[in-house]
Structures are given as C-alpha cells and as structure tokens.
C-alpha cells in the first residue's frame, strides 16, 4: 500500500496551529519507528475559521473540500491511489464528518480517506454550547480557543438540527457511508477533569462522564435511532375519549460498530492532561508511552475488517478498565476539604417530537416511566415516573433553535436497574388525559404512551452512547375548521363548536 498522507484538523475557535502541540511530530517519529505506511515527508495541519459568527460547520466542510482540491500534491497522491488519514480534535470530528457526508456520500463519490481518527469529538455536541457566545467566550480553556463563533456554536448545541440530521443519517446508513470506499472510523476520548482548568468555572466543566467539555456519550458513534409513531382509533376520539394513546416503534436501526476507546487520565484540553496538548516530544530521552499516541498508532495498523473488529474489542476492554479504574476519584489538592468524585457510566437520549406533517411540537412534557411486570402489587405494574430508580437523572437541555428537541443525560448504571422502561408524551394543546369533555381547540394533539415492549428502550439505551428518539404524533383536525352552509342569511360563525375529530 502506498504511504498515506496525514492531515490534522483542529477544534472550535482555534487561532494558531500551535494547538496541535507535539502530537504531529511525535506521531511521525513513532510511525517511522514502527514501520507504518505513513508519509513522513508530507504532513498537513488544517487551519479553519470558526471564531466568526457568519461561519457555519457546513461552510467549513465546503471550504475543506476546496482546500483539498487546491493542493496539487494531495490531488496527485489521490490519483496515485494514496489514501488520507484524518486526525481530528473536538469540533474537527463533526467538520470532517460533515465533509464526508456532504461531499462524498450524498454525491456518490468515493471518499479519499482510509482512516478517520477523532480525538474527543463533539459528535453530538457539547453541553457547554448552550451557555451562548458571551459566557462561552469567558471559558478561555474551552476547545483551546478564546473567541466564540455563533455559527459553529449553533451546531454544537445539544440537539441542534444539524447534528441531529447528520447523526440520524449515520445511524440509518441510507445511503451507506462506506458503499463506495472503506473508511475505518475511531473515537478516542477521555473522561477525566483537569480541575486546575475547569472545576471553578461552570458545573458542566466538571460533569461526570465527560472530559470537561464533551461527554463520552456525545463523542461515541455507536448510536441508535428509534422512530415511534402514534396510533389511536379515530372513532374513540370522536366519542370524546382523550385518554392516552399508544406509540408504536416503526424503525429501529443502529449505527455501524465504531471503535471507541476511553483513554485513562485524559481531559479535553490543557498541557497536563489534554488528549492533544499533553503529548510531549523529547530529543534526548526515550519517549515515554502516551495513551493518545499509542491508541492512534493502533488505529493506523488497521487495514482489514478483521483487524478493525479485533481493535474494536481491544478498545472495548480498555474502556471498561478505564471506567472501572476511574469510577471513584478522591482528591485533597486544590480544596480545603477532602472531596470524592464518582463517575458512573452514562448515556444520552435525544428526543424530537413532531407531527405527521413534519412540524415540530414546541410545547410538550416528556416523561420516562418504569414498572415491574412481575410485581404482586397492582400499582407497581402500572407505568409511572415515580417507579424509576433514584439517581438516574443527570441533566436536561432544550435546544434553543429547535424547541421540539430535548437532550436528556442519564446515569446508565442506575437506569439499568429498572425492570422496564417506557415513556409518556403530553403535547399541548391537547385535552387533559382521561378527559371526556369537548375540546376548545379546532386543531390539537393527544397524549401518547409507549409501554408495548418493556425491554426495547433499555436495550437501545446503552452505556457511553446516544439514543435518538423520533416521536411522531398525529395532528387532530376537527370538522369545525371548515364547514358548508346553504343558509344565505349573514351569520357570525366565530362561536361555533369545533365539532368531531376528522378520521
């Protein structure tokens, strides 16, 4: 195989290529020593604008494609069947994935990449992005930048329409991202907090299950998608029975297996613990092993599906060991009192609620429920939010631009104790649950519940990953919206009743 060209792509709000630190130099030295097929004579450092408000992620992806086309050595290498290795940090992961999807997958072109190695990628965004441009700008260590760009922050906010569409396309694999050319994808991240940088700034920078900026569940691409569609009997609705209707799973794809390694002792940024900047290079002494360098080299060794599957399992074991070793952290430094930090495995749930016409429903209650189908007491067999395990809930965010989308952050270790898991959606406007009174609205929704399969949600809410729930409710239109009359005498019809629900 011809030597592969290596391109580094930085994260959000970076203004200098010193952000890459010594990793490029160290990687070339190690790759040469190991005899890996990497072009050590030519290495490219990406530099893109993300700190201007008008620049969006899709713009950066487009400009990246143009930059590749301008570089004659890269075009010559691609023509000679050389492949590209993309090594990204943070927002660089979504940038390259947007480029891959927009300029290769959707256009039906073979991708010139062989490997996409993402360091702490914000694939599902970051909880910090909701703080907004002003407050994020004051977190100077975040993403190794000092000036925010609102266009990129919009993508990074949890549950953004852009990240939602990209990740659902990845999960559905329609079209198949690897149909024309094979790309081996890897996610390498940490879950440690460099408390000198983060603990005193904001609660999200000390969030369990994250590296201080990106949650493991937001980095991981082993995501799932469940589409739930509302079903009810129109005749029952016409009779005025507005009790809860059912949600039925109509689509349940899972993303392709993507190698994930949670590396020990690494945070998002910083020269001491940062997954990128903590890599050092020494000319006079032997190189000390570094988790990031070792993991990247292992990724570069992969050239077949069999090797990829073996590394997937190896990384899976490493992740389990890291999370077990780092489950409890006790520290006395920096604090007057001894403190204990606990790190359970976590999971993320992205919920979008729309009607059958694709319109987002901005006003709704979303409740997870649990029950014990084997319980002797009848009350324990009835789904209820009160039966969920204590301590399962960690955080919830509503996307500011897409208010039909909520992101829940959950303690998977606690949630896994639930014997069953369901959900209840209460949209507005809608009749009260169980009400048989005439509705005041000409167009409305009805509450919906999912309890059909007690294990379905639990099986798809996996540790360290994200599950996307696409909930589709039926928009109920009443007959009074449009009526005909043969009465030619003028008559005010503003007080007429909504009438029966249309089937």
C-alpha positions as CSV (number, residue, x, y, z in Angstrom):
1,X,0.0,0.0,0.0
2,X,1.3,3.5,-0.8
3,X,2.2,5.7,2.1
4,X,-0.8,7.5,3.5
5,X,-1.0,11.3,3.8
6,X,-1.8,12.6,7.3
7,X,-4.0,15.7,7.8
8,X,-4.7,17.2,11.3
9,X,-7.9,19.1,11.8
10,X,-8.3,21.2,15.0
11,X,-11.3,22.2,17.1
12,X,-13.5,25.2,17.7
13,X,-12.2,28.8,18.0
14,X,-8.6,27.9,17.3
15,X,-6.4,30.7,16.0
16,X,-3.0,29.2,15.8
17,X,-1.6,25.9,14.6
18,X,0.3,25.6,17.9
19,X,-2.9,24.0,19.1
20,X,-1.6,20.7,17.7
21,X,1.3,20.7,20.1
22,X,3.8,17.9,19.7
23,X,1.4,15.3,18.5
24,X,2.2,15.5,14.8
25,X,5.9,15.4,15.3
26,X,5.7,12.6,17.9
27,X,3.3,10.6,15.6
28,X,5.6,10.8,12.6
29,X,8.6,9.7,14.8
30,X,6.7,6.7,16.2
31,X,5.2,5.7,12.9
32,X,8.6,5.7,11.2
33,X,10.0,3.6,14.1
34,X,7.1,1.2,13.8
35,X,7.3,1.0,10.0
36,X,3.8,2.1,9.4
37,X,2.8,3.2,5.9
38,X,2.6,6.9,6.7
39,X,4.2,9.6,4.5
40,X,6.6,11.1,7.0
41,X,7.8,13.7,4.4
42,X,4.4,15.3,3.9
43,X,2.1,16.2,6.7
44,X,-0.7,18.8,6.7
45,X,-2.0,20.9,9.5
46,X,-5.6,22.1,9.0
47,X,-6.4,25.7,9.9
48,X,-10.0,26.9,9.5
49,X,-12.0,29.9,10.7
50,X,-14.6,29.1,13.4
51,X,-14.4,32.2,15.5
52,X,-16.5,34.4,13.2
53,X,-20.3,34.3,13.7
54,X,-21.1,34.0,10.0
55,X,-19.2,30.8,9.5
56,X,-21.2,27.6,9.9
57,X,-19.9,23.9,10.0
58,X,-21.3,23.3,6.5
59,X,-19.2,26.2,5.3
60,X,-16.1,24.8,6.8
61,X,-16.8,21.4,5.2
62,X,-17.2,23.1,1.8
63,X,-14.0,25.0,2.2
64,X,-12.2,21.8,3.3
65,X,-13.1,20.2,0.0
66,X,-11.9,23.2,-1.9
67,X,-8.6,23.2,0.1
68,X,-8.1,19.5,-0.8
69,X,-8.7,20.4,-4.5
70,X,-6.2,23.3,-4.4
71,X,-3.3,21.2,-3.0
72,X,-1.7,19.6,-6.1
73,X,0.4,17.1,-4.0
74,X,-2.8,15.8,-2.4
75,X,-4.6,15.5,-5.7
76,X,-1.6,13.7,-7.2
77,X,-1.5,11.4,-4.2
78,X,-5.2,10.6,-4.5
79,X,-4.8,10.0,-8.3
80,X,-2.0,7.5,-7.4
81,X,-4.4,5.7,-5.0
82,X,-2.8,7.0,-1.9
83,X,-5.3,7.5,1.0
84,X,-5.7,10.2,3.5
85,X,-5.6,9.8,7.3
86,X,-7.7,12.5,9.1
87,X,-6.8,13.1,12.7
88,X,-9.2,15.5,14.4
89,X,-9.7,17.1,17.7
90,X,-13.1,18.2,19.2
91,X,-15.2,20.1,16.6
92,X,-12.8,18.8,13.9
93,X,-14.6,15.5,14.1
94,X,-18.0,16.9,13.1
95,X,-16.3,19.1,10.5
96,X,-14.8,16.1,8.7
97,X,-17.9,14.0,9.1
98,X,-20.0,16.8,7.5
99,X,-17.5,16.9,4.7
100,X,-17.5,13.1,4.3
101,X,-21.3,13.0,4.2
102,X,-21.9,16.2,2.0
103,X,-19.1,15.8,-0.5
104,X,-18.7,12.1,-0.7
105,X,-21.7,10.1,0.5
106,X,-24.5,12.3,-0.8
107,X,-22.7,13.0,-4.1
108,X,-21.9,9.3,-4.7
109,X,-18.2,9.8,-4.8
110,X,-15.6,7.5,-3.3
111,X,-14.0,9.0,-0.1
112,X,-10.3,9.6,-0.3
113,X,-10.0,8.8,3.5
114,X,-8.8,5.4,4.8
115,X,-8.9,6.4,8.5
116,X,-10.8,8.9,10.5
117,X,-9.3,9.1,14.0
118,X,-11.3,11.5,16.2
119,X,-9.9,12.8,19.5
120,X,-12.6,13.9,21.9
121,X,-15.0,14.6,19.1
122,X,-18.2,16.6,19.8
123,X,-20.2,14.3,17.5
124,X,-23.5,15.0,19.3
125,X,-22.4,18.5,20.5
126,X,-21.4,19.8,23.9
127,X,-23.4,20.7,26.9
128,X,-21.4,23.9,27.2
129,X,-22.6,25.3,23.9
130,X,-26.0,26.3,25.4
131,X,-24.2,28.9,27.5
132,X,-24.2,31.2,24.5
133,X,-21.5,33.2,22.8
134,X,-20.8,35.7,25.7
135,X,-20.4,33.2,28.5
136,X,-18.6,30.6,26.4
137,X,-16.1,33.3,25.4
138,X,-15.1,33.7,29.1
139,X,-14.3,30.0,29.4
140,X,-10.9,30.6,27.8
141,X,-9.7,27.0,28.0
142,X,-12.7,25.6,26.3
143,X,-11.8,24.0,22.9
144,X,-8.4,25.6,23.1
145,X,-9.9,28.9,21.9
146,X,-10.5,32.4,23.1
147,X,-13.2,33.9,20.8
148,X,-16.5,32.2,20.1
149,X,-18.2,31.9,16.7
150,X,-22.0,31.6,16.9
151,X,-22.4,29.7,13.7
152,X,-20.3,26.8,14.9
153,X,-21.8,27.1,18.4
154,X,-25.3,26.6,16.9
155,X,-24.1,23.2,15.5
156,X,-22.5,22.3,18.8
157,X,-25.6,22.9,21.0
158,X,-27.1,19.6,22.1
159,X,-29.9,18.5,19.9
160,X,-29.2,21.0,17.1
161,X,-31.0,20.3,13.8
162,X,-27.6,20.0,12.0
163,X,-26.1,17.4,14.4
164,X,-29.5,15.6,14.5
165,X,-29.6,15.2,10.8
166,X,-26.0,14.1,10.4
167,X,-26.2,11.5,13.2
168,X,-29.5,10.1,12.0
169,X,-28.0,9.8,8.5
170,X,-25.1,7.9,10.1
171,X,-27.4,5.7,12.1
172,X,-29.7,4.8,9.2
173,X,-26.8,4.4,6.7
174,X,-29.1,5.2,3.9
175,X,-27.1,5.7,1.7
176,X,-24.3,3.6,3.1
177,X,-21.4,5.8,4.0
178,X,-18.9,3.0,3.1
179,X,-20.6,1.8,-0.1
180,X,-18.0,3.2,-2.5
181,X,-14.9,3.2,-0.3
182,X,-14.0,1.8,3.1
183,X,-13.2,4.3,5.9
184,X,-12.1,3.0,9.3
185,X,-13.5,5.3,11.9
186,X,-12.3,5.6,15.5
187,X,-13.3,7.7,18.6
188,X,-10.6,8.3,21.2
189,X,-11.6,10.3,24.3
190,X,-11.0,10.7,28.0
191,X,-13.4,11.2,30.9
192,X,-11.0,12.9,33.4
193,X,-11.3,16.5,34.6
194,X,-8.3,18.8,34.8
195,X,-9.6,20.7,37.9
196,X,-7.0,23.4,37.6
197,X,-8.7,24.5,34.4
198,X,-12.4,23.6,34.9
199,X,-13.8,23.0,38.4
200,X,-14.2,26.6,39.4
201,X,-15.8,27.8,36.1
202,X,-19.0,26.1,35.4
203,X,-20.8,22.9,36.6
204,X,-20.7,21.5,33.0
205,X,-16.9,21.6,33.1
206,X,-17.0,19.2,36.0
207,X,-19.7,16.9,34.6
208,X,-19.5,13.2,35.3
209,X,-18.9,11.1,32.2
210,X,-17.2,13.9,30.3
211,X,-13.7,15.2,29.7
212,X,-14.7,18.7,30.9
213,X,-16.1,19.7,27.5
214,X,-17.5,16.6,25.7
215,X,-19.4,13.8,27.2
216,X,-18.3,10.3,26.3
217,X,-21.8,9.6,25.1
218,X,-21.6,12.7,22.8
219,X,-18.3,11.5,21.3
220,X,-19.3,7.9,20.7
221,X,-20.8,7.0,17.3
222,X,-22.3,3.6,18.4
223,X,-25.7,5.4,18.5
224,X,-29.2,4.1,17.9
225,X,-32.4,5.5,16.4
226,X,-36.0,4.7,17.3
227,X,-38.9,6.1,15.4
228,X,-42.2,6.0,17.4
229,X,-45.5,6.8,15.7
230,X,-48.7,7.5,17.5
231,X,-51.7,5.2,16.9
232,X,-55.3,5.7,18.0
233,X,-58.8,4.7,17.0
234,X,-60.5,7.8,15.3
235,X,-63.9,6.5,16.4
236,X,-62.8,6.6,20.0
237,X,-61.5,10.1,19.6
238,X,-64.8,11.2,18.0
239,X,-66.6,9.9,21.1
240,X,-64.6,12.2,23.2
241,X,-62.2,9.7,24.9
242,X,-59.0,11.6,25.2
243,X,-57.1,9.0,27.3
244,X,-53.6,8.1,26.4
245,X,-53.0,6.6,23.0
246,X,-50.1,4.3,22.0
247,X,-46.7,4.8,20.4
248,X,-45.5,2.0,18.1
249,X,-41.9,1.5,17.0
250,X,-41.7,1.6,13.2
251,X,-38.0,2.0,12.7
252,X,-35.1,0.8,14.9
253,X,-31.7,1.0,13.1
254,X,-28.4,1.0,14.8
255,X,-25.2,2.7,13.6
256,X,-22.3,0.5,12.4
257,X,-19.9,-0.6,15.1
258,X,-17.4,2.2,15.6
259,X,-14.3,1.6,17.7
260,X,-14.4,3.6,20.9
261,X,-11.6,3.9,23.4
262,X,-11.9,5.9,26.7
263,X,-8.3,6.6,27.5
264,X,-7.1,6.8,31.1
265,X,-6.3,10.1,32.8
266,X,-7.1,12.4,29.8
267,X,-9.2,15.6,29.7
268,X,-10.3,17.7,26.7
269,X,-7.7,20.4,26.9
270,X,-4.6,21.6,28.7
271,X,-0.9,20.8,28.5
272,X,-1.0,18.5,31.6
273,X,-4.0,16.2,30.8
274,X,-5.3,17.3,27.4
275,X,-5.8,14.4,25.0
276,X,-4.0,16.5,22.4
277,X,-1.7,19.0,24.1
278,X,-0.3,16.7,26.8
279,X,1.7,14.8,24.2
280,X,5.3,15.7,24.6
281,X,8.4,15.3,22.3
282,X,11.9,14.8,23.7
283,X,15.0,14.6,21.5
284,X,17.5,13.4,24.1
285,X,15.5,10.9,26.1
286,X,13.4,7.8,25.2
287,X,9.8,8.6,24.5
288,X,7.5,7.8,27.4
289,X,4.4,5.9,26.3
290,X,1.4,8.2,25.9
291,X,-2.2,6.9,25.7
292,X,-3.2,9.1,22.8
293,X,-0.1,8.2,20.7
294,X,-0.4,4.5,21.5
295,X,-4.1,4.5,20.5
296,X,-3.5,6.4,17.3
297,X,-0.7,4.1,16.2
298,X,-3.0,1.1,16.9
299,X,-5.6,2.7,14.7
300,X,-3.1,3.2,11.9
301,X,-2.2,-0.5,12.0
302,X,-5.7,-1.4,10.8
303,X,-6.1,-2.3,7.2
304,X,-8.8,-5.1,7.1
305,X,-12.2,-5.6,8.6
306,X,-10.8,-8.4,10.7
307,X,-8.2,-6.2,12.2
308,X,-10.8,-3.5,12.8
309,X,-13.1,-5.9,14.7
310,X,-10.1,-7.1,16.8
311,X,-9.2,-3.5,17.7
312,X,-12.9,-2.7,18.5
313,X,-12.8,-5.4,21.1
314,X,-9.4,-4.3,22.4
315,X,-10.7,-0.8,22.8
316,X,-13.8,-2.0,24.4
317,X,-11.8,-3.8,27.1
318,X,-9.6,-0.7,27.5
319,X,-12.8,1.4,28.0
320,X,-14.2,-1.0,30.6
321,X,-10.8,-0.9,32.5
322,X,-10.5,2.9,32.4
323,X,-14.1,3.4,33.6
324,X,-13.6,0.9,36.4
325,X,-10.3,2.4,37.5
326,X,-11.7,5.9,37.4
327,X,-15.1,5.1,39.0
328,X,-14.1,7.0,42.1
329,X,-11.7,9.9,42.4
330,X,-10.6,11.2,45.8
331,X,-8.6,14.4,46.0
332,X,-7.3,16.7,48.7
333,X,-5.3,19.1,46.5
334,X,-6.9,22.4,45.4
335,X,-9.7,22.0,48.0
336,X,-9.9,22.9,51.7
337,X,-11.9,19.7,52.3
338,X,-11.3,16.2,51.0
339,X,-13.6,15.6,48.1
340,X,-14.8,12.4,46.4
341,X,-15.9,12.4,42.7
342,X,-17.9,9.5,41.4
343,X,-18.0,8.6,37.7
344,X,-20.8,6.2,36.7
345,X,-21.3,5.1,33.1
346,X,-23.7,7.5,31.4
347,X,-26.0,7.6,28.4
348,X,-27.7,10.3,26.4
349,X,-31.2,10.5,25.0
350,X,-32.1,13.0,22.2
351,X,-35.8,13.4,21.9
352,X,-37.5,15.1,19.0
353,X,-41.3,15.5,18.9
354,X,-43.1,16.3,15.6
355,X,-46.5,15.7,13.9
356,X,-47.1,13.6,10.9
357,X,-46.6,16.6,8.6
358,X,-43.1,17.2,10.0
359,X,-43.9,20.3,12.1
360,X,-42.1,20.4,15.4
361,X,-44.2,20.5,18.6
362,X,-42.6,23.1,20.8
363,X,-44.8,22.6,23.9
364,X,-44.8,19.2,25.5
365,X,-44.0,17.2,28.6
366,X,-41.7,14.2,28.1
367,X,-41.6,11.6,31.0
368,X,-39.7,8.4,31.3
369,X,-41.7,5.7,33.1
370,X,-40.9,2.3,34.7
371,X,-42.9,-0.6,36.2
372,X,-42.4,-4.1,37.4
373,X,-44.5,-6.6,35.3
374,X,-43.8,-9.3,37.9
375,X,-44.8,-7.3,41.0
376,X,-47.7,-8.5,43.2
377,X,-49.0,-5.1,43.9
378,X,-51.1,-3.7,41.0
379,X,-49.7,-0.2,41.5
380,X,-46.2,-1.4,40.7
381,X,-47.3,-2.9,37.4
382,X,-48.6,0.4,36.2
383,X,-46.1,2.6,34.3
384,X,-45.1,5.7,36.3
385,X,-42.2,8.1,36.5
386,X,-42.2,7.6,40.3
387,X,-41.0,4.0,39.8
388,X,-37.7,4.9,38.1
389,X,-34.6,4.2,40.1
390,X,-33.3,7.1,42.2
391,X,-30.3,9.0,40.9
392,X,-30.9,8.0,37.2
393,X,-31.3,11.7,36.0
394,X,-28.3,13.9,35.5
395,X,-29.3,16.8,33.1
396,X,-31.8,18.0,30.5
397,X,-31.3,20.6,27.8
398,X,-33.8,22.1,25.4
399,X,-32.3,23.2,22.1
400,X,-32.7,27.0,21.7
401,X,-33.3,27.0,18.0
402,X,-35.2,23.7,17.7
403,X,-37.6,23.7,20.7
404,X,-39.1,20.4,19.6
405,X,-35.8,18.7,20.6
406,X,-34.7,17.8,24.2
407,X,-31.5,16.1,25.3
408,X,-31.5,14.0,28.5
409,X,-28.3,12.9,30.2
410,X,-28.8,9.8,32.4
411,X,-26.8,7.7,34.8
412,X,-26.8,4.4,33.0
413,X,-25.6,2.4,35.9
414,X,-28.7,3.5,37.9
415,X,-31.1,3.3,34.9
416,X,-30.0,-0.2,34.2
417,X,-31.6,-1.3,37.5
418,X,-35.1,-0.6,36.1
419,X,-37.1,-3.7,35.2
420,X,-38.8,-1.9,32.3
421,X,-38.6,1.5,30.6
422,X,-41.4,3.4,28.8
423,X,-42.3,6.9,28.1
424,X,-45.2,9.3,28.1
425,X,-45.6,12.4,25.9
426,X,-48.1,15.1,26.8
427,X,-48.3,17.7,24.0
428,X,-50.1,21.0,24.1
429,X,-52.7,22.0,23.0
430,X,-54.4,18.7,24.0
431,X,-57.3,17.5,26.2
432,X,-56.4,16.5,29.7
433,X,-55.6,12.8,30.0
434,X,-58.7,10.8,30.6
435,X,-61.0,13.8,29.9
436,X,-64.2,13.2,28.0
437,X,-65.1,16.9,27.7
438,X,-65.4,18.7,24.4
439,X,-62.1,20.3,23.4
440,X,-61.8,24.0,22.9
441,X,-59.3,23.7,20.1
442,X,-60.0,23.2,16.4
443,X,-56.6,21.6,15.9
444,X,-54.8,19.8,18.7
445,X,-52.8,16.7,19.7
446,X,-53.4,13.8,22.1
447,X,-51.2,12.3,24.8
448,X,-49.3,9.2,23.8
449,X,-47.6,6.4,25.8
450,X,-45.0,3.8,24.9
451,X,-45.2,0.6,27.0
452,X,-45.5,-2.1,24.3
453,X,-42.1,-3.6,24.8
454,X,-40.6,-3.4,28.3
455,X,-37.1,-4.1,27.1
456,X,-36.9,-2.1,23.8
457,X,-35.7,1.2,25.2
458,X,-33.4,-0.4,27.8
459,X,-31.7,-2.5,25.1
460,X,-31.1,0.6,23.0
461,X,-30.1,3.0,25.8
462,X,-26.5,1.7,26.0
463,X,-23.7,3.0,28.2
464,X,-21.4,5.6,26.7
465,X,-23.7,6.2,23.7
466,X,-26.7,8.2,22.5
467,X,-30.1,7.1,21.5
468,X,-32.2,9.3,19.2
469,X,-35.9,9.1,19.7
470,X,-38.0,10.5,16.8
471,X,-41.6,10.7,18.1
472,X,-44.3,11.4,15.6
473,X,-47.7,12.4,16.9
474,X,-51.0,12.8,15.0
475,X,-52.3,16.2,14.5
476,X,-56.1,16.1,15.2
477,X,-58.2,18.4,13.0
478,X,-61.8,19.0,14.0
479,X,-64.7,19.2,11.5
480,X,-65.5,22.7,12.5
481,X,-62.3,24.0,10.8
482,X,-64.2,24.1,7.5
483,X,-68.0,23.8,7.0
484,X,-70.5,24.4,4.3
485,X,-73.9,26.0,4.7
486,X,-76.9,26.7,2.5
487,X,-78.2,29.5,4.7
488,X,-77.7,32.7,2.6
489,X,-78.6,35.0,5.5
490,X,-75.5,36.6,7.1
491,X,-74.4,34.8,10.3
492,X,-71.5,35.1,12.6
493,X,-69.8,31.7,13.0
494,X,-67.0,32.7,15.4
495,X,-68.6,30.9,18.3
496,X,-69.4,27.6,16.6
497,X,-68.1,24.4,18.2
498,X,-65.0,22.7,16.9
499,X,-67.1,19.6,16.1
500,X,-65.9,16.0,15.8
501,X,-62.4,14.9,15.0
502,X,-61.7,14.0,11.4
503,X,-60.7,10.5,10.7
